[in-house]
Amino acid sequence: MTFTIYTHDSWGLVTVGHYQSLDQAREVFHALCNDPWYKDDGTVKGLELMQNVEEGAGLRIDWFAFQ
């Protein structure tokens, strides 16, 4: 099972990275939620942590909105 973090911004959906464990993905996700650049950028609207599935769009595990 793998996990992906996406940003939602003015241009759409952008992949931040793919992770092999939920713990690693959560660590990166929480670090990005507190990152000053993401908070101050203004174009990044949110972060999404997804569990990848073999077919389909995946399952949302966590979501964070900057505004």
N, C-alpha and C positions, 0 to 999 in steps of 0.2 A: 504494500500500500504506500503511495506517495502523496505528497501534499504540495500545493502551489499557493503562493501569495501574489495577489494582483493589486495594482492601484487603479482607482477610478479617477480620471482627471478630465480636463477639458477636451482631450482628444479621444477618449474612450477608455478601453481596458488595456493595461500594460502589465506584462508578467514581470514580477520582481525576481522570483526564483522558484526552483523546485527542490523539495526536501524529502529525505528518506524516512524521517521519523516525525511524529507529531510533536514531540518535545522540542526538537530542533526548529521546526516550523513555528511553534508558539514563541520560542525565544526570539527569533527574528521578528515575528509579527509585533510583539510587545515592544521591542527596541524601536521599530519603525513608528509605532504609535506615539512614542515619546521623543522622536527625532525632531530637533528644532527646524531643520530644513523643510521637512514635510509639513510641519505646523505653519511655517511662515511663507511657504511658496505661494499659496493662494490658488494654484491651479489644481492641486491634488485634493480631491474631494473625500476620498476614503480608501480604506484598505480592506481586503477580503482574504480570508484564509479558507482554502477549499481542499477537500479530500478528493483526489482523483479517482475516477471509476473507469472501468474498461469501456463502457459505452455511455454516452450522454455528457452532460456539462459538468458533472461532479456534484458534490454535496457541500454546501456552505457550513463551515464550522464556526467561524467568527467573523464579525464585521465591525469596523470602526470608522466613524465619520469625523472629518476634521472641521466641518462647518455646520 
